[in-house]
Amino acid sequence: MRIATFNILHGRSPADDRVDVERLAAAVKTLDADVLGLQEVDRDQPRSMGADLTAVAAEAMGAVDSQFVAALSGTPGGTWMAATGDEQPGSASYGIALLSRYPVVSWRVVRLPALRSRVPVWFRGTPRPKMVGDEPRVAVAAVLDGPQGQFTVANTHLSFIPGWNTLQLSKLVRSLTGTREPLVLMGDLNMEHGHAVRVSGLQPLGRAPTFPVDTPTRQLDHVLGRGPITATGPAEAVRLPLSDHRALVVPVGPA
């Protein structure tokens, strides 16, 4: 089966600074994923024309089950609050999504530790640290009924703040202890390959640089596994006509 993770930048293309839902649908079709994790997903946001981007992607890939999980309610970069899961239908929200061509047996949401104050962060190419805050972070996991039996997939988008994303990944992996294996954990982890493997204790299923999109030099997007699962071919970092990340696609099968 094909597993893919893609930070979609709320469907926006840096080339023309527009969100085009048809372009997003075409990009998802290109990936031809059986299981797809999306990050930076809008629902009912003015900047993406009020579209439900999860629904757009689900229709495009032929998903039989999908789940959008809001990390925040309101407008990213504007007025927002941490999502609780009790948001009213039609309210603007932003988060992650997990989509599957296989039936989902059960869903689970894990809300990750939130950074409650601004902290200094060094960014590449800047002479001094910048004080920054972060938004809420969340993960969604599902037990799927796949062609070889049931297995678990989790998708997340971790903090860009070094150290804090390490804490979040550790908590997420601990929360998945005892879940049905094989386990696949994927998403934009905002950390390099070696660090993600060390912190998670999971095996890497695919290696390819995914960021920045034009000439990627870093792998921020990962597909990791635990249990009887292995990559059946090389990973591919797919450049699509939207986002500042490339999508990571990994063919996997039973070990």
N, C-alpha and C positions, 0 to 999 in steps of 0.2 A: 504494500500500500504506500501511498505518497502522503507524507506529513509535511506541512508548510507553516511557517510563521512569517508574518508581514506586519510591520509598523506602517500603517497607511497614511499617516500625517493628515488625519480626518478627510482623506480622499483628495487632498490638494496636490497639484503639480507645481513644483518650484519654477518650472519653465514658463508658465503663464499665470501663476498665482490663482488658479481657479479650481473649484471643485466641480467635477463632471461625473454624475453617477453612472452614466453609460460607459465612461472611460474606466471607472472602478470595476464595473461588471465585466468588461472585456479583460481587464487585468486578472481578475479572479479566475475567469475561464481559462486564461493562458496557463495559470499555475496547475490546473487539473488536479487539485489536491483532494484526497479522500477525507482528510482531517485538516482543518485550517484554524490557526490561531491568529487573531487580529488585535493590534494595539492602536491606541489613539483613534478610537471609533466614536463618531458623533451619532446622537439621536435627537431629532427635533431641534437642531441648532440652526440659527439663521445663516451662519457662514456656509453651511452645506445644504441650504435651501429647504431646511426642515425635514430632510430625508432620514429614514431609518437605514443607516449604512449596513447594519447587520442583515437586514431583510434583503437589501440589494445584493449583497455577497452570497447569501444563502440561495437565492433564486439562481444566481449565475453559476454556482458550482453544483447545483442539484442536491443540496443538503436536505436530509430528512429530519434533522434535528439541529437546532442552534440556540444559543443563549447569549444575550448581551448583558453585561454586568457593569453598572455605572460605578465609576470611582468617585465622581463628583457630580453634583446637581447644580446647574447654573451654567455660566459662560466661562470657559477656560480663559485666563488672562483678564477676566473681568470680575463680576460678582458671582461667587459660588460658595457652596458648602459641601462638606464630605457627604457622599451618598450613604444611605442607610439600608437601601433595598425596599423602602416603603414609599418611593417617589410615585407621584400620581402620573397616570398615562398622559402623554402629551407634553410633559415638562421637559425642558432642555436638559440633556445629560451627556456625559462623556466618559468613556471607559474602554473596556476590552470585550472581545467576543470569541466564542468557540463554536465552530461549525463542523458538522459531520455528515458524511454520506451513510454512516452506519447508525443504527438506532441507539439512543442513549438510554441506559438502564437507570441511572441516577445522576443528579447534579449536586455540586457542593461549591459554596463560595467561601473564600478565605480573605478576610480583610487584614491587610498587613500593617505593621507598626507605622504610625504617622510621625513625621518630623514636625514638631510644634513651634519651632523657632527658626529664625534665619541663621545661617552659618557661613563662614568664609570658604569659598571653593576656588581653587586655581583652575583656570581654563587655558587650554593650549593657545600660545601666542599672546597671552596677556602678562604684563609685567608684575601685577600684584593680584591678590585674591579679591573676589567679588562676593559681597554678602547676598545670599540667595535663600529663598524658601522653596518648598516642594509641595506638590499636590498629593492628595491621598492615593494610595496604591492598593490594588486588589488582585486576586487570582481567582480563576474559575476552573474547576475540575469536573470531569465526567467519566463514569464507567460506561464504556461502549461495548456493544455486542458485535465484534468484528468477525472476519472470515475464519480466524483461527480460535475463536472464543472471546471471552470478555477480557478487556484491558482498560487501563486508566490513562487519561490524557489530562494534563493541566496546562493552562496558559496564563501568562502574567506579563506585566510591564513594571519593572522595578525602578526605583529612584536613580537619578543621574548623579546623586551625591555619593562619592566614594565612602566606604565604610557603612553608610546607612543601607545601601543596596545589599551589602554583605549580610547584615543583620536580617533584612527582609528575606533573602534567599534561604538563610539558615532556618528561619521560622517556617517558611513555606515547606521546605523539605521535611522538617519535623512533623508538620501537620499532616503530611501524606504517609507517615509511617503506618504500616499495616494495611494500606490500600491494596486493592487487587492489582497484581502484576501480570504481565509487564506494565511498567509505568513509563510514560513519556512526559517530560516537562519541557515546555518550549516557551519562547517569548523573547521580548527585548529586555535583556537582563542588565543592560547598561554597564557591562563589564567585559573584559577580554576573556578569551577562551580558557586559558590556564587557570585563571582565578575562579571562573564559573565552575570548572570541574573540581577544583580543590574544595571550594566552599560547599558545593552540593553533595559531593561524594558519588555523583552519578557518572555514567560513562558517556563520552561524547559520541553522538551518532552522525554528526556532520560538521566538517570544518570548511569555512569559506569566508573571506572578508565581506561584510555587508554594509559598511558605512565608512565615508560618505558615498552617496549613490554614484557620483560620476567616476571617481577613482577610489574604490574602497580600499582602506588600509587596515581597518579594524573589524573584528567580528564582535558585534554587540548583540546579535540575534542568534539564538542557540536552540538546538534540539538535543536533549539529554535523555538518557534512559536508565532503567534499573530492571533487573530480571531478565527473562529469556527473550530478548529482542536485540536485533543487530541491524546495521545498515547493510542493504543489499546492493548498493552502488554508491558512487560518489555524490556528495552534496553539491547543489548548484545554487549560486547566488544570482537570482534572476532580476535583471533591471527591467522595470516596468515604467510606463509613462506617468507616474505619480509617485509622491513621497520622496523623502531624503534618505531613505534606506532601500536596500535591495531586499527582496524576499528570499528566505532560505528554504529550499525544498530538499527533502531527504527521503529516499526510498528505503523502507524498513520491512523486516519480516521476522519470523520466529528464529531465535538462536538455536 
